[in-house]
Amino acid sequence: MTNLMRAFRVIVTGAVVALGGAMLTAQVSEIAFDSNPDLLKFPDNVYMGEAAGVATNSRGDIYLYTRTGNPTISLGTSRAIAHGGSRLFQFDRTGKFIREIGQGAYGMLQAQQVRVDSKDNVWIVDQMSTQVIKFDPTGRVSMVLSRKPEVIRVPTLPLTPTPAGMPVQPGPPPAAGERGGAGGRGAEPGRGAEPGRGGPPGAPAGGGGGGGRGGPPGLPGAGAEGESFQRPTDVAWDAQGNIYVADGYGNARVAKYEPNGRYIKSWGSRGSENGQFNIVHGIAIDTQGNVYVGDEGNKRIQVFDTDGTFKKAITNVGSPTALCITPGARQVLYVAHSGDPDGMDDAAIYKMDLNGTVLGKFGKAGKEVKQFGLVNSIDCRSENDLLVAELANWRVQKLTLKPAK
């Protein structure tokens, strides 16, 4: 085949792919909806920052984990301690302020997500402290997963995905005392993590551990055994109460724990093959025990069983940044898509059945009402009444979907 023929074939193939994408977009119906962007009523002199997470409990109370407050770094004994920077608020179902939870807590630095489990426990995911913290319904801390790093690197590395198809090579094992898991916090793809806490001196990086499917030792993003997270992004539970953490910015894996917090296994590493991830941005589990994982950089949702066995990939929803599955007998999946780093060029929320069929979409990128700027969290306790938290627009919109006539 001549070079000219090869070039022609590439051009034709690209045109066909682009046309197929355009046809898919054209076939997706628009869902009509209304928006209330002023639902949450704050006390005087209390303000919302980036709205990282929003969730409701069984009574309809609303929880907001937001990047606001007064972050400080203080010297305690021989190390610098960072605290503040994110706050957890509770409102009633009408948006009336109830209280703040965990004010000044050690692990609340950079809000990433908030979820409420079936027993009305409130769980926050904090990216900078690398922790997942469980509050009981009274607002007291009842479980902590992972430990805050001894040293926090400032500034952190970009959170954008690596280019699709980039070769990923295993990094070297960490030196004695170095935190396991190549490609973790502060590490370039293919290189070891920066010094910090880890397992036993000289322990291999990565591995997934515990019979999991994390890949060979040293594989970037596979993480260390146990609960040593690297900028986690989300949390979910199965019907048995097992805990699943999306360990998704520094690492590229899902870690599984018993309801009491005991580590079971993990799976995933950085890459584009089935079972690999390029930023794990969201996680949700249906009543059948299927685990849906938002693989943002690879522009897909991967579906696994609860042991981490790959089942299928859903690829027709852009770059997924937030996932939510409704409760009840007829479950649907909502997926937020943001097509650019700022969320201002392309955005939408897709409604899907659990087979991956798109039922419709709504919204577009922008700063006005009924537009979206970096949707990071969706609460869908009711199929047609959603709460959507936006990072770029510093707000929570309550959306009411209108059924098709």
Beta strands, then each sheet from edge to edge (+ up, - down):
strand 1: 33-36
strand 2: 50-56
strand 3: 62-67
strand 4: 72-76
strand 5: 79-83
strand 6: 87-91
strand 7: 97-101
strand 8: 111-116
strand 9: 122-126
strand 10: 131-135
strand 11: 141-145
strand 12: 234-237
strand 13: 243-247
strand 14: 253-257
strand 15: 263-267
strand 16: 280-285
strand 17: 291-295
strand 18: 300-304
strand 19: 310-314
strand 20: 320-325
strand 21: 332-338
strand 22: 347-353
strand 23: 358-362
strand 24: 364-365
strand 25: 371-372
strand 26: 375-382
strand 27: 385-390
strand 28: 395-401
sheet 1: 1+ 28- 27+ 26-
sheet 2: 2+ 3- 6+ 7-
sheet 3: 4+ 5-
sheet 4: 8+ 9- 10+ 11-
sheet 5: 12+ 13- 14+ 15-
sheet 6: 16+ 17- 18+ 19-
sheet 7: 20+ 21- 22+ 23-
sheet 8: 24+ 25+
end
